[in-house]
Amino acid sequence: MPLLRDGRVVGGIVIQSYRTDTHYTTQDRELLGYVAQHVQTALERREAQSELEHRVADRTAALRAANRVLRQQVLERQRGERLQTALFRIAELASAPEGSDDFYAAMHRVIGGLLYARNFYIALLEEQGQRISFPYSVDEIDGVRLAREPGCGATEYVLRHGQPLLADRAAFDRLAEQGECTQTGARSVCWLGVPLRWDNQVKGALVVQSYSPEHMYDARDQELLTFVSYHVSNALQRKHGNESLKHAYANLERRVTERTRALALANRDLREQIAERERVERRLKYETLHDSLTGLPNRTFLLQRLEHSLQKYQHDPATLFAVLFIDLDRFKVINDSVGHLIGDDLLFQVGGRIRACLKTRDIVARLGGDEFAVLLGNVESQATAVQIAERIIGELQVPFRLGAKEVFTSASIGVTIAGPHYQRPEELLRDADSAMYRAKDAGRHCTAVFDDRLRYEALSLLEMEGDLRRALNRREFVPFYQPIVSLEDGRTVGYEALLRWRHPERGLLSPGDFLAVAEENGSAENIDWQIFEQVCAQARSLIGDHGFISFNVSARHFRSPDLDQRLLDLFQAYQVPASRLRVEVTEHTLLENPAQVKRILANLRAHGAGIALDDFGTGYSSLSYLHQYPIQTLKIDRSFIVEMEHAGGVAVVRAIQVLADSLGMQVIAEGIEEEQQRQALLQIGSRFGQGFLFSHARAAEEWLDAALATTG
């Protein structure tokens, strides 16, 4: 390990081992480093002592050589002894446990034994050299020295240059003229300051001064104070290190105490928060898995149990289970008539009655609204599940006492039995729902079991919905045109546009094959607009400047207040006169929002478009709206044409014809398939008709090709 003095290597301590079983560790190195510091200090003391002894020896020899300087040599020896004693005392003070004030006062007494130090202070630079503090100061005139920022004083001169300064008043005047420093405070007669160094940096200054000419400092005093300052610096460094360590320990203990107290409080708060959170989580978990109205499990809870039962069944098919989907019949009527509060009470009691029909291990859940579901575990067969469903239906037939009212209700139940083809719990619930709708279609108040036929219908419905959406994008929907003819000579006076679907796999489909599905999934309206657009695009080439084309507009289109404007814009876009187009509506359409329907039809009629009432006689057949709406044409439904072989059927058609003639309306008979029907209509006075007797509906291309062939 190196021996350092003021950051400079002056020697070294070496230990080594020639034994293979002996090795030095990092701890040994640190210990040797610590010992090296003390060895260096001891060596320095030894050197100082040796130097002192050498000087004393020299002085003694000189005294022996010259008796005239004997007294001087004795004084020098005494001075050296005092210095040695002072250095030893300084080293002791560095290791003493006294506080800072006692340490500085003791240091002052030691230095006062070596030279005149009645006015004495120690200046130290604080961290980063931004301020100068005076931890110890004794002065005859300046009793208090306050900490300050570095200026241009004598102390700052020593700190700035790192060199001793011995100056009287004349020397201070010269330094002031040079701009080096100015003496602040009381002017001393003689001023001596030396720097204090450690860590290769000037950390402070040791200063003595005299206000009396009797006490003047010389170069020997400067040398002595400089020599003493090295030991004082070491003592201050050690003292400062010890105090810093104490402060660090004190701060650490204080912080540990504060952190421990804060941690204890935080732990207490955390335990309370955890307990509150667990309580809230339990409550939220219960609310998440249960219905707030009935207290029964909800859909999420049911699906979790269904998934568990399905996994168990897949592992062991003997653990058969079933799902019941229950829907109350006419619950909306009850809600609308007696109010939602009583409706909620009814749902609560229904849940209780269903629960009473089940075993403890079975689960009844409310899915929402008036829908309930039941998971029956370990059923023996399908018949067992149906028997339980019938029991529930019978229990729900008993009237409910809700306050002062007695309410009757019933239920439709769909049943699904677990099978190997089920992979997800949602599939079981979906099929039970489908079976429930079959029960409703069968007249309600009954049970239906989901079977292969229902599964095939559901798959076909799903496939149909996908095909419909793809068909819209591919524009597979086209209008077919059935001619409207003069019954007298068979001349074509117009066409009715009928919807057809050119399915890429199933061929040409009529509306009865897909329109119900299109209305359910919301694509029917878009399909209609595709047909409207194609009719307008083909109208001029199909009818030229004579005749008309009629197209059906369903009731759902009249829910849009701008239907008339959209149709008129479409006519204008394809430059088709509105007078060549007829809008066919049903009696049912006139009854939905009659004010808006009347306004739309009136605007279309005002722009020249024809208005035809389709399937006349099959609806309410109210005569009151015939003169309220701008109807131009009545179309007799084919059911009346078929019945014309009977006298009653002929009378009905004749009455419609007479009514239309009296109102100035045109009559078109639909569904004419036989020549005798045509003759009967002519006898009644009907002039126009359409049906398979004249032609089936055909694509526009076929009619155009036929027209070209006839012309050719």
C-alpha positions in Angstrom: 0.0 0.0 0.0 1.3 3.5 -0.8 2.2 6.0 1.9 0.7 9.4 0.9 1.5 12.8 2.0 -0.6 15.6 0.7 -1.7 13.3 -2.2 2.0 12.5 -3.0 3.4 9.0 -2.7 6.4 9.1 -0.3 6.7 5.4 0.4 5.0 2.1 0.7 4.1 -0.9 3.0 4.4 -4.4 1.5 3.4 -7.8 2.8 3.7 -11.0 0.9 3.2 -14.7 1.3 5.2 -17.6 0.0 2.6 -20.2 1.1 0.0 -21.5 -1.3 -2.6 -21.8 1.4 -2.4 -18.1 2.4 -4.0 -15.5 0.2 -5.0 -11.9 0.9 -8.5 -10.6 0.5 -10.1 -7.3 -0.3 -10.8 -6.9 3.4 -7.1 -7.4 4.1 -6.3 -4.7 1.5 -8.7 -2.3 3.1 -7.2 -3.0 6.6 -3.7 -2.5 5.3 -4.8 0.8 3.7 -6.2 1.9 7.0 -3.0 0.9 8.8 -0.9 2.7 6.1 -2.6 6.0 6.9 -1.7 5.7 10.6 1.8 4.5 9.7 2.2 7.6 7.5 0.9 9.8 10.3 3.3 8.2 12.7 6.2 8.5 10.3 5.4 12.1 9.8 5.4 12.6 13.6 8.6 10.6 13.7 10.1 12.8 11.0 9.0 15.9 12.7 10.4 14.6 16.0 13.6 13.6 14.2 13.8 17.0 12.6 13.2 18.6 15.9 15.8 16.5 17.6 18.2 17.2 14.7 17.7 20.9 15.2 18.1 20.6 18.9 21.3 18.6 18.3 22.5 21.2 15.9 21.7 24.0 18.4 23.4 22.1 21.2 26.5 21.5 19.0 26.5 25.2 18.1 26.3 26.2 21.8 29.1 23.8 22.5 31.0 25.5 19.7 30.2 29.0 20.8 29.2 29.8 24.3 28.0 33.1 23.2 25.0 31.5 21.5 24.3 29.1 24.3 21.3 30.9 25.5 19.8 31.2 22.1 20.2 27.5 21.5 18.6 26.7 24.8 15.6 28.9 23.9 15.4 27.2 20.5 15.4 23.8 22.1 12.7 24.9 24.5 10.7 26.3 21.5 11.1 23.0 19.7 10.0 21.1 22.8 6.9 23.3 23.0 6.3 22.7 19.3 6.6 19.0 19.7 4.3 19.1 22.7 1.8 21.2 20.7 1.9 18.8 17.8 1.2 15.8 20.1 -1.6 17.8 21.7 -3.1 18.6 18.3 -3.0 14.9 17.4 -4.8 14.1 20.7 -7.4 16.7 20.1 -8.2 15.2 16.7 -9.1 11.9 18.4 -10.8 13.4 21.5 -14.6 13.2 21.7 -15.1 16.9 22.6 -17.5 19.0 20.6 -16.5 21.5 17.9 -16.4 24.5 20.2 -14.2 22.8 22.8 -12.0 21.5 20.0 -11.4 24.9 18.5 -10.8 26.5 22.0 -8.3 23.8 22.8 -6.6 24.3 19.5 -6.4 28.1 20.2 -4.7 27.4 23.6 -2.2 25.1 21.9 -1.3 27.6 19.3 -1.2 30.4 21.9 1.6 28.5 23.6 3.7 28.7 20.5 3.2 32.4 19.5 1.1 35.5 20.2 -2.5 34.4 19.4 -4.6 36.7 21.5 -6.5 37.6 18.3 -7.2 34.3 16.5 -9.8 32.8 14.1 -10.3 29.9 11.8 -12.1 30.5 8.5 -13.5 27.5 6.5 -15.0 27.3 3.0 -18.4 25.8 2.9 -19.6 23.4 0.2 -18.7 24.5 -3.4 -16.9 27.5 -2.0 -20.0 29.8 -2.1 -19.6 31.0 1.5 -17.0 31.5 4.2 -17.9 30.6 7.7 -16.0 31.3 10.9 -16.5 28.4 13.3 -14.1 29.9 15.9 -13.1 33.5 16.4 -11.5 35.4 19.4 -10.7 39.0 18.9 -10.1 42.1 21.0 -12.1 44.4 18.7 -14.2 42.3 16.2 -16.1 40.2 18.7 -18.3 38.4 16.2 -17.5 37.2 12.7 -20.5 36.4 10.6 -20.5 34.0 7.6 -20.2 35.8 4.3 -19.8 35.4 0.6 -16.2 35.5 -0.6 -15.0 39.1 -1.1 -11.6 40.8 -1.4 -10.3 40.6 2.2 -7.1 39.2 3.5 -8.7 35.9 4.4 -10.0 35.5 0.8 -6.4 36.3 -0.4 -5.0 33.3 1.5 -7.9 31.1 0.3 -7.6 32.3 -3.3 -3.8 31.9 -3.6 -3.3 29.0 -1.2 -0.2 30.7 0.2 0.7 32.2 3.6 0.3 35.9 4.0 2.4 38.0 6.5 1.5 41.6 6.3 1.7 44.8 8.2 -0.2 48.0 7.4 2.3 49.1 4.7 2.0 45.7 3.1 -1.8 45.9 3.1 -1.6 49.3 1.5 0.6 47.9 -1.3 -1.9 45.0 -1.8 -4.8 47.3 -1.9 -3.0 49.5 -4.6 -2.5 46.3 -6.6 -6.2 45.3 -6.2 -5.3 42.1 -4.5 -7.1 42.6 -1.2 -8.3 45.2 1.2 -8.3 44.9 5.0 -11.9 44.9 6.4 -13.0 45.6 9.9 -10.5 46.9 12.5 -7.0 47.4 11.0 -4.4 45.3 12.7 -0.7 46.2 13.1 0.5 42.8 11.9 -1.6 40.0 10.3 -0.5 36.4 9.7 -2.6 33.8 7.9 -1.8 30.4 6.5 -4.0 28.1 4.4 -5.5 24.9 5.7 -5.4 22.0 3.2 -6.8 18.6 2.8 -7.8 16.4 -0.1 -5.4 18.5 -2.2 -7.6 21.6 -1.8 -7.6 24.8 0.2 -10.4 24.3 2.7 -9.8 27.2 5.0 -7.4 29.6 6.8 -5.7 29.8 10.2 -5.2 33.5 11.2 -3.5 35.4 14.0 -3.2 39.2 14.2 -1.9 41.9 16.5 -3.3 45.4 17.2 -0.1 46.5 19.1 3.4 47.2 17.7 4.8 45.3 20.7 3.7 42.0 19.1 5.0 41.7 15.5 5.2 38.5 13.5 8.2 37.5 11.5 9.2 34.8 9.0 10.0 32.3 11.8 6.4 32.8 13.1 5.1 32.3 9.6 7.1 29.1 9.2 6.1 27.8 12.6 2.4 28.6 12.0 2.6 27.0 8.5 4.2 23.9 10.0 1.5 23.7 12.7 -1.2 24.3 10.1 -0.4 20.9 8.5 -1.2 19.1 11.7 -4.2 21.4 12.3 -5.5 20.5 8.8 -5.1 16.8 9.6 -6.9 17.3 12.9 -9.7 19.3 11.3 -10.1 16.8 8.5 -10.4 14.0 10.9 -12.7 16.0 13.1 -14.8 17.0 10.2 -15.0 13.4 9.0 -16.0 12.2 12.4 -18.6 15.0 12.7 -19.9 14.3 9.2 -20.2 10.6 10.1 -22.0 11.5 13.3 -24.4 13.8 11.3 -24.9 11.1 8.8 -25.6 8.5 11.5 -28.0 10.9 13.2 -29.7 11.8 9.9 -29.9 8.1 9.1 -31.4 7.3 12.5 -33.8 10.1 12.2 -34.9 9.1 8.7 -35.2 5.5 9.8 -37.4 6.6 12.7 -39.5 8.8 10.4 -39.7 6.0 7.7 -40.6 3.5 10.3 -43.3 5.7 11.7 -44.5 6.5 8.2 -44.4 2.8 7.3 -46.4 1.8 10.3 -49.0 4.4 9.4 -48.9 3.4 5.8 -49.3 -0.3 6.8 -52.2 0.5 8.9 -53.9 2.5 6.1 -53.0 -0.2 3.7 -54.5 -2.9 5.8 -57.7 -0.8 6.1 -57.7 -0.2 2.4 -57.1 -3.8 1.6 -60.0 -4.8 3.9 -62.2 -2.2 2.3 -61.2 -3.2 -1.2 -61.8 -6.9 -0.4 -65.3 -5.9 0.9 -65.9 -3.9 -2.3 -64.6 -6.6 -4.5 -66.8 -9.2 -2.9 -69.8 -6.8 -3.3 -68.8 -6.0 -6.9 -68.3 -9.7 -7.7 -71.7 -10.5 -6.3 -73.3 -7.6 -8.3 -71.4 -8.6 -11.4 -72.7 -12.2 -11.2 -76.3 -11.5 -10.0 -79.3 -9.6 -11.2 -80.0 -6.5 -9.1 -83.8 -6.9 -9.4 -84.4 -10.5 -8.5 -81.2 -11.4 -6.8 -80.8 -14.4 -9.1 -77.6 -15.2 -11.0 -77.2 -13.3 -14.3 -76.0 -14.3 -17.7 -72.3 -14.1 -16.8 -72.8 -16.4 -13.8 -74.8 -18.8 -15.9 -72.3 -19.0 -18.7 -69.5 -19.7 -16.2 -71.5 -22.6 -14.7 -72.5 -23.8 -18.2 -68.8 -23.8 -19.2 -68.0 -25.9 -16.2 -70.8 -28.3 -16.9 -69.8 -28.6 -20.5 -66.2 -29.4 -19.6 -67.4 -32.0 -17.2 -69.7 -33.5 -19.8 -67.0 -33.6 -22.4 -64.8 -35.5 -19.9 -67.7 -37.8 -18.8 -70.7 -38.0 -21.2 -72.7 -39.7 -18.4 -73.1 -36.3 -16.7 -75.9 -35.2 -18.9 -77.4 -31.7 -18.4 -80.0 -29.5 -20.0 -80.7 -25.8 -20.5 -84.1 -24.2 -20.3 -84.8 -20.8 -21.9 -87.9 -19.2 -20.4 -89.8 -16.2 -21.8 -92.9 -14.8 -20.3 -95.8 -14.4 -22.7 -97.3 -11.0 -23.1 -95.2 -9.4 -20.4 -95.0 -6.1 -22.3 -98.8 -5.9 -22.1 -98.6 -6.3 -18.3 -95.9 -3.7 -18.1 -97.8 -1.2 -20.2 -101.1 -1.8 -18.4 -100.2 -1.9 -14.7 -96.8 -0.2 -14.7 -93.2 -1.1 -14.4 -93.2 -1.3 -10.6 -95.7 -4.1 -10.7 -93.9 -5.6 -13.6 -90.7 -5.7 -11.6 -92.6 -7.3 -8.7 -93.9 -9.9 -11.1 -90.5 -10.8 -12.3 -89.3 -11.2 -8.7 -92.1 -13.6 -7.9 -91.6 -15.5 -11.2 -87.9 -16.0 -10.3 -89.0 -17.4 -6.9 -91.5 -19.8 -8.4 -89.0 -21.1 -11.0 -86.5 -21.6 -8.2 -89.1 -23.6 -6.2 -89.5 -26.1 -9.1 -85.8 -27.0 -9.2 -83.4 -29.0 -7.1 -80.8 -27.2 -4.9 -77.9 -27.9 -7.3 -79.8 -26.5 -10.3 -79.4 -22.9 -11.3 -82.0 -20.3 -12.4 -80.7 -17.0 -13.9 -82.4 -13.9 -15.2 -80.9 -13.0 -18.6 -82.7 -9.6 -18.9 -86.2 -8.3 -19.4 -88.6 -11.2 -19.0 -86.1 -13.9 -20.0 -84.9 -16.5 -17.6 -82.7 -19.5 -18.1 -82.3 -22.7 -16.1 -79.3 -25.1 -15.9 -80.5 -28.6 -15.0 -77.6 -30.8 -13.8 -77.4 -34.6 -14.0 -80.7 -35.0 -15.9 -81.4 -38.6 -16.9 -82.9 -37.9 -20.3 -84.6 -35.3 -22.5 -88.0 -36.4 -21.1 -86.8 -35.4 -17.6 -85.9 -31.9 -18.8 -89.3 -31.5 -20.6 -91.1 -32.7 -17.4 -89.4 -30.0 -15.3 -90.2 -27.4 -18.0 -93.9 -28.4 -17.9 -93.8 -28.2 -14.1 -92.5 -24.6 -14.4 -95.2 -23.7 -17.0 -97.9 -25.1 -14.7 -96.5 -23.2 -11.7 -96.5 -19.9 -13.6 -100.2 -20.4 -14.6 -101.2 -19.8 -11.0 -102.3 -16.1 -10.7 -99.9 -13.7 -9.0 -101.1 -11.5 -6.3 -99.3 -8.1 -6.7 -100.6 -5.6 -4.2 -104.3 -5.2 -4.8 -104.1 -6.8 -8.3 -104.3 -10.3 -9.5 -102.1 -10.8 -12.6 -102.0 -13.8 -14.9 -99.1 -14.8 -17.1 -97.7 -17.8 -18.9 -94.4 -18.9 -20.3 -92.8 -20.4 -23.4 -89.8 -22.6 -22.8 -87.1 -23.9 -25.1 -85.1 -26.9 -24.1 -81.6 -27.9 -25.1 -79.8 -31.1 -24.1 -76.1 -31.3 -23.9 -74.4 -33.1 -26.8 -70.9 -33.7 -28.2 -71.4 -31.1 -30.9 -71.5 -28.3 -28.4 -68.1 -26.6 -27.8 -69.1 -23.3 -26.1 -71.7 -22.5 -23.5 -73.1 -19.7 -25.7 -74.1 -22.4 -28.2 -76.4 -24.1 -25.7 -78.1 -20.9 -24.7 -78.5 -19.9 -28.3 -80.2 -23.2 -29.3 -82.5 -23.0 -26.2 -83.5 -19.5 -27.3 -84.3 -20.8 -30.8 -86.4 -23.6 -29.3 -88.2 -21.0 -27.2 -89.2 -19.1 -30.3 -90.5 -22.3 -31.8 -92.7 -22.7 -28.7 -94.0 -19.2 -29.2 -94.8 -19.9 -32.8 -96.6 -23.0 -31.8 -99.1 -20.9 -29.8 -97.2 -20.0 -26.6 -97.7 -21.6 -23.2 -95.8 -24.7 -24.2 -92.4 -26.3 -24.4 -90.2 -27.0 -27.5 -87.0 -29.0 -27.7 -84.2 -28.0 -30.0 -83.6 -30.7 -32.6 -81.7 -31.3 -35.8 -84.4 -29.5 -37.9 -84.1 -26.4 -35.8 -80.3 -26.6 -36.0 -80.5 -26.8 -39.8 -82.9 -23.9 -39.9 -80.6 -21.8 -37.7 -77.6 -22.7 -39.8 -79.6 -21.9 -43.0 -80.7 -18.6 -41.5 -77.1 -17.7 -40.6 -75.9 -18.7 -44.1 -78.7 -16.7 -45.7 -77.8 -13.6 -43.7 -74.2 -13.8 -44.9 -75.3 -14.4 -48.5 -77.6 -11.4 -48.4 -74.8 -9.0 -47.3 -72.5 -10.4 -50.0 -75.3 -10.1 -52.6 -75.7 -6.4 -51.8 -72.0 -5.8 -52.4 -72.1 -7.9 -55.6 -75.4 -6.3 -56.8 -77.0 -9.7 -57.3 -80.6 -8.3 -56.8 -82.4 -7.5 -60.0 -85.9 -6.4 -61.1 -88.0 -8.8 -63.2 -90.9 -7.3 -65.1 -94.4 -8.7 -65.4 -96.5 -7.0 -68.1 -99.7 -5.3 -67.3 -102.0 -5.8 -70.3 -105.3 -4.6 -71.7 -107.7 -7.5 -71.1 -109.5 -6.7 -74.3 -106.7 -7.1 -76.8 -103.7 -8.3 -74.7 -101.7 -5.2 -75.5 -99.0 -4.3 -72.9 -99.6 -1.0 -71.2 -97.0 -1.2 -68.5 -94.9 -3.4 -66.3 -94.7 -4.2 -62.6 -91.1 -4.5 -61.3 -90.7 -7.6 -59.1 -87.7 -8.4 -56.9 -85.5 -11.4 -57.8 -82.2 -12.6 -56.5 -79.7 -14.2 -58.8 -78.0 -16.5 -56.2 -74.7 -17.8 -57.5 -75.4 -21.3 -56.1 -79.2 -21.6 -55.6 -80.2 -19.9 -58.9 -83.0 -17.4 -59.2 -84.8 -16.8 -55.9 -88.2 -15.0 -55.4 -88.8 -12.7 -52.4 -90.6 -15.4 -50.5 -87.2 -17.3 -50.2 -85.3 -14.5 -48.5 -87.3 -11.3 -47.9 -88.3 -12.2 -44.3 -84.6 -12.7 -43.4 -83.6 -9.5 -45.1 -86.2 -7.6 -43.1 -84.9 -9.1 -39.9 -81.3 -8.2 -40.5 -82.0 -4.7 -41.8 -80.9 -5.2 -45.4 -84.3 -5.1 -47.0 -84.3 -1.4 -47.5 -80.9 -1.4 -49.2 -82.1 -4.1 -51.5 -85.1 -2.0 -52.4 -83.0 1.0 -53.3 -80.9 -1.2 -55.6 -84.1 -2.3 -57.3 -85.4 1.3 -57.5 -82.1 2.4 -59.1 -82.1 -0.4 -61.7 -85.8 0.3 -62.6 -85.0 3.9 -63.3 -81.9 2.9 -65.3 -83.9 0.5 -67.5 -87.2 2.4 -67.7 -86.6 4.4 -70.9 -85.3 1.5 -72.9 -88.1 -0.8 -71.7 -91.2 1.5 -72.1 -89.9 4.3 -74.3 -92.3 7.2 -74.3 -95.4 5.1 -73.7 -96.6 3.0 -70.8 -95.4 2.9 -67.2 -93.5 0.8 -64.7 -94.8 0.3 -61.2 -92.6 -0.8 -58.3 -93.5 -1.7 -54.7 -92.5 0.6 -51.8 -92.9 -1.1 -48.4 -94.1 0.6 -45.2 -90.6 0.8 -43.7 -89.5 3.3 -46.4 -92.2 5.8 -45.3 -90.6 6.1 -41.9 -88.0 8.4 -43.7 -89.5 11.9 -44.0 -87.4 12.5 -47.2 -88.5 9.4 -49.1 -90.4 11.5 -51.7 -87.4 13.8 -52.3 -85.0 10.8 -52.6 -87.3 9.1 -55.2 -87.7 12.4 -57.2 -83.9 12.9 -57.2 -83.5 9.3 -58.4 -86.0 9.9 -61.3 -84.2 13.1 -62.3 -80.7 11.4 -62.1 -81.8 8.9 -64.7 -84.0 11.4 -66.6 -87.1 9.4 -66.3 -90.4 11.4 -66.3 -92.2 10.8 -63.0 -95.4 10.2 -65.0 -93.9 7.0 -66.3 -93.5 5.5 -62.8 -96.0 4.3 -60.3 -95.5 3.7 -56.6 -97.4 0.7 -55.3 -98.3 0.7 -51.6 -100.4 -1.6 -49.4 -103.3 -0.8 -47.2 -101.1 -1.5 -44.2 -98.7 1.2 -45.3 -101.4 3.8 -45.2 -102.2 3.1 -41.6 -98.6 3.7 -40.3 -98.0 7.4 -39.6 -100.8 8.4 -42.0 -100.0 12.2 -41.9 -96.4 11.6 -43.2 -97.5 8.9 -45.7 -100.2 11.3 -47.1 -97.6 14.1 -47.4 -95.1 11.9 -49.2 -97.7 10.4 -51.6 -99.2 13.8 -52.3 -95.8 15.3 -53.2 -95.0 12.4 -55.6 -98.5 12.7 -57.2 -98.0 16.4 -57.6 -94.8 15.7 -59.6 -96.6 13.3 -61.9 -95.9 10.0 -60.3 -98.7 7.4 -60.2 -99.9 5.9 -56.9 -101.4 2.4 -56.8 -103.0 0.6 -53.9 -101.7 -3.0 -54.0 -103.6 -6.1 -52.7 -106.8 -4.1 -52.3 -109.4 -6.0 -50.3 -107.0 -8.1 -48.2 -106.5 -5.5 -45.5 -108.9 -3.2 -43.6 -110.6 -2.2 -46.9 -111.7 1.1 -45.4 -113.4 3.3 -47.9 -112.5 6.4 -45.9 -108.9 6.6 -47.0 -109.6 6.1 -50.7 -110.6 9.7 -51.0 -108.0 11.0 -48.4 -104.9 9.7 -50.3 -103.9 10.6 -53.9 -104.6 7.0 -55.1 -104.8 6.6 -58.9 -105.0 2.8 -59.3 -106.6 -0.1 -57.3 -105.0 -3.5 -57.8 -107.4 -6.4 -56.9 -105.6 -9.2 -55.1 -105.3 -12.5 -56.8 -107.2 -14.3 -54.0 -110.4 -12.6 -55.3 -109.6 -13.6 -58.9 -109.3 -17.2 -57.9 -112.7 -17.1 -56.2 -114.4 -15.7 -59.3 -115.6 -19.2 -60.2 -118.1 -18.7 -57.4 -120.8 -16.1 -57.5 -119.7 -14.5 -54.3 -116.2 -13.9 -55.7 -117.6 -12.3 -58.9 -119.8 -10.0 -56.7 -116.8 -8.8 -54.7 -114.8 -8.0 -57.8 -117.7 -6.2 -59.4 -118.2 -4.1 -56.3 -114.5 -3.1 -56.3 -114.8 -2.2 -60.0 -117.9 -0.1 -59.4 -116.3 1.6 -56.5 -113.2 2.5 -58.5 -115.3 3.7 -61.5 -117.2 6.0 -59.2 -114.0 7.4 -57.8 -112.4 7.8 -61.2 -109.7 5.2 -60.4 -108.1 2.6 -62.7 -108.4 -1.1 -61.7 -105.8 -3.8 -62.4 -106.6 -7.4 -61.6 -103.7 -9.5 -60.4 -103.1 -13.2 -60.7 -105.0 -14.0 -63.9 -104.1 -17.5 -64.9 -107.0 -18.8 -66.9 -108.9 -17.5 -69.9 -112.3 -17.8 -68.2 -111.0 -15.4 -65.5 -110.1 -12.9 -68.2 -113.5 -13.2 -69.8 -115.3 -12.8 -66.4 -113.3 -9.7 -65.8 -114.2 -8.3 -69.2 -117.9 -8.9 -68.5 -117.6 -7.0 -65.2 -116.0 -4.1 -66.9 -112.4 -4.5 -65.9 -110.0 -3.3 -68.5 -106.5 -4.2 -67.2 -104.8 -7.2 -65.6 -101.7 -9.2 -65.1 -100.9 -12.8 -64.5 -99.3 -16.0 -65.8 -102.0 -16.2 -68.5 -100.2 -13.4 -70.2 -96.6 -13.8 -69.1 -94.3 -14.7 -66.2 -92.0 -12.0 -64.8 -88.9 -11.8 -67.0 -85.7 -9.9 -66.9 -85.4 -6.6 -68.8 -83.0 -8.1 -71.3 -85.5 -10.7 -72.3 -88.2 -8.2 -73.0 -85.8 -6.0 -75.0 -84.7 -9.0 -77.0 -88.3 -10.0 -77.7 -89.1 -6.5 -78.8 -86.2 -6.5 -81.2 -87.2 -9.8 -82.6 -90.8 -8.6 -83.2 -89.5 -5.4 -84.8 -87.1 -7.4 -87.0 
